[in-house]
Amino acid sequence: MARKTKTINNKIWILSLIALLFFLIGLFSTIGTANVSVINTFKIIGSKIPFLKKYIDISNISDAYKTIIWSIRLPRVLLGVLVGAGLSISGASFQGMFKNPMADPYIIGISSGAALGASLAIIFKIDVSFLNITSISIFAFLGALLAVVLVYSIARVGNKVPVTNLLLSGVAIGQFFTAIMSFLMVIHERDMAKILYWTLGNLSGKGWDPLIKISLPAIISMIVISFFARDLNIMLTGEDSAQSLGVDVEKTKIYLIVICSLLTSVIVSVSGIIGFVGLIIPHITRIILGPDHRVLLQASALLGGIFMIFADTIARTIIAPVQIPVGIITALFGGPFFIYLLKTRQKTE
């Protein structure tokens, strides 16, 4: 009975997060320097939905407002949802895989690796694509994969990955890749502004094009990760126990590392480095809903999308018309939270 009640509560949480996310997408699309009312914003968005548009009259709304909402704000908000969801589900996967609440794509160096790969594609003007994935995304993926392989190899002791080793290795590799990126910025000064963009994290000025390009690989990656929820649950019992229960732990780790690296790199290729989202959100979700990855992965993705569009709204409005890179806002939230996690672990060890 208790288990059934918990399942119902979890479903209520997921449905509530979905409803909240859709509401906030519309609400945050209204916020900005141009004063567009909430009603008009929802009308403009609704007029683009096939089964609703015939019931909505937007003839009295100016074309400028229509452009602001549909072509500028809405794609930025939706990109924020995708970025937040992807980073959060990656963070939840890494934390479950390594049994470490402080693992996330930023902390363990994956974001830095992806940014370095993207920077190399920019500097050398590499122009190749695969299945509509740009060269920047491809090189970002290779950089992310290299980073996580190096971090995992360095941190591993026998069949275990100690938390201290993982954090130190992640910081070391992340700083090493950042140093290479800084060196490239010095010797390729003409590309400095573009490379600097990757180090700050930004969702402004994107429009629909990058959102459309990354949506398919990002969504597919998140769906594939969700298929590993059962394996992640079993791995929480310990690697030896998981192995005896039929989970090939090493293969599962490799699959998840590759998929999470792909997801992170696709996101970084359009947003730059946005830190701490994959650290904060899964941890908060785990506190609220528990460690079951069948619920945790979905809820983390939804809550991550909500957090990201909230942070981006602060970034673009707090000192408007100047826009702060959203990576600065997430770091302001994430830095103190990371310190809190470290202190908490010290008390329990």
ABEGO torsion letter per residue (X at the ends): XAAAAAAAAAAAAAAAAAAAAAAAAAAAAABEABBBBAAAAAAAAAAABAAAAAABBAAABBAAAAAAAAAAAAAAAAAAAAAAAAAAAAAAAAAAAAGBAABBAAAAGAAAAAAAAAAAAAAAGBBBBBGGBBAAAAAAAAAAAAAAAAAAAAABBEABBBAAAAAAAAAAAAAAAAAAAAAAAAABAAAAAAAAAAAAEBABGAEAAAAAAAAAAAAAAAAAAAAAAAAAAAAAAEAAAAAAAGBBAAAAAAAAAAAAAAAAAAAAAAAEBBBGAAAAAAAAAAAAAEABAAAAAAAAAAAAAAAAAAAAAAAAAAAOABBBBAAAAAAAAAAAAAAAAAAAAAAAX
